[in-house]
Amino acid sequence: MRDVAVVGFAQRQMEEFDGSPTCVELLVPLFAECYEQTGFTRKDIGFWCSGSSDYLAGRSFSFVSAVDAIGVIPPVNESHVEMDAAWALYEAWVKIQTGEVDTALVYGFGKSSAGVLRRTLALQLDPYTLTPLWPDTVSLAGLQARAGIDAGAWDERAMAEVVNRSLTDAEKNEYAVRRGGSSVEELLARPMYADPLRKHDCAPVTDGASALVLAAGDRARDAVDRPAWITGIAHNVDPLHLGVRDLTRSPSAAAAAVAAGTAGVEVAELHAPFSHQELVLARELGLESDVRVNPSGGALAGNPMFTGGLNRIGEAARRVWSGDHGRVLGHATSGPALQQNLVCTMSAEQGAN
């Protein structure tokens, strides 16, 4: 297995939509930032892989338009996944493992404001029994949250504590700052939105894009002083039908954690679009009580569609580059109620497991 590291990351989230920018206008400055971070140029990138949704864009092969942000002359080695760009990262990692390329740039983008997001996401459900009901993600998450409360796995106070920590952390990012935080008691006093969820329990969906650079061996060391070496990466999926799985658990997250190896993790960036899902993930990933969870604010500070998971990996990698931490974890989820999960562990030590 080749040693591969995350060596560059840039993101942008938009809280308000005014009809622009296009996906290309979102991506071009992010690519430029990644080039500046790594010292790479377009010609140094061996493979490009993107994550987005044609369904959300409302047209086939919409991701092709984003290639304009790369530049198509000369031709590039490019691929795409129809889901969060964290899975594009997995494909790029595999591509580097084949030995065909030494570097890759992964990017994702989503403009949820341009479509009917809740109706679009219902299309990923079972087409016979669930999609005809058009359940939205918030309602499905509410069912999951209620199942956990009724089972005694968590309560509303525990959910409020997750929100309070995520949005008031001393190291919160600019998006968490904008959303602001309140005390646990103030959060619990707010009205219900989709019982037992309040609005603050639900990640604010935003337009956005992000880009991340992978490099192997010497190319990684040339790009950054302290690469975030990927020590383990895996993804698994639970059954599609909600009625055949325990919504208070996430076996796919647990299986991915075992495969990726989470021992010794100091910081975990978890893609938990709803407050109670962080509680599920912390247990399934086997995180110790001293692990810092979502110091960036996490998805509750902003959850751009199709980059929310990639952002968690990028934010975790930044902790290694800065020298603040030596071993970190990034997590991504997709599908209803934590159906699909990807875990990526990274370390400052090359070859560490």
Secondary structure, DSSP 8 states (H G I E B T S, - for coil): ---EEEEEEEEEEESS-SS---HHHHHHHHHHHHHHHH---GGG---EEEE--HHHHTSTTGGGGGGGGT--SS---EEEESS-HHHHHHHHHHHHHTTS-SEEEEEEEE-GGGS-HHHHHGGGS-TTTTGGG---HHHHHHHHHHHHHHTTS--HHHHHHHHHHHHH-TT--HHHHHH----HHHHHTS--SBTTB-GGGB----EEEEEEEEEEHHHHHHH-SS-EEEEEEEEEE--S-GGGS-TT--HHHHHHHHHH--TT--EEE---SBHHHHHHHHHHTT--TTSEE-TT--GGG---TTTHHHHHHHHHHHHHHTTS-SEEEEEEEESTTS-EEEEEEEESSTT--
